[in-house]
């Protein structure tokens, strides 16, 4: 069984990543935001397996909602990201 300290450590890491994602989104760094979001979701999956009480269930639900909102924001940024045009060499 996982310890509460380990649960808290992972939760804090996810919250730190969420803060970084928010800052990166403000700077319009879509690719970096997506990488951080993927990492946070991976940690969230780990956290979900560690749930042992009602308080932890609430924490996981809150983090899930937070990452879902950030995911929607990042997906919107990626959709709006302009496609790089290939430069054609002059013949």
C-alpha positions, -999 to +999 in steps of 0.1 A: +000+000+000+012+035-008+020+060+019+003+093+024+036+111+020+041+096-014+006+107-024+012+142-012+045+144-031+029+133-064+000+157-058+024+186-052+043+177-084+011+177-104+001+211-090+035+225-099+032+212-134-003+227-136+011+261-126+039+257-153+013+248-179-007+279-171+024+301-174+034+285-206-001+289-220+000+326-212+033+328-232+016+308-261+041+280-258+017+253-270+042+225-275+059+228-241+024+231-225+014+199-241+045+181-229+039+193-193+003+183-196+011+148-207+036+145-178+009+157-153-017+133-167+008+104-163+013+113-127-024+117-122-029+081-134-004+070-108-022+091-081-055+075-090-041+041-081-030+053-047-064+066-035-071+052-001-097+076+015-124+101+008-101+131+010-078+116-016-108+109-039-117+146-037-081+156-045-079+134-075-113+147-088-101+183-084-068+176-102-087+157-129-109+187-135-080+211-135-060+191-160-090+187-182-095+224-183-058+230-191-060+203-217-088+220-235-069+253-234-037+236-248-057+218-275-072+252-286-037+267-287-024+238-308-054+241-332-047+278-337-010+273-341+000+285-376+013+258-399+049+266-410+051+271-447+079+253-465+103+277-482+108+267-518+143+272-533+145+295-562+153+276-594 
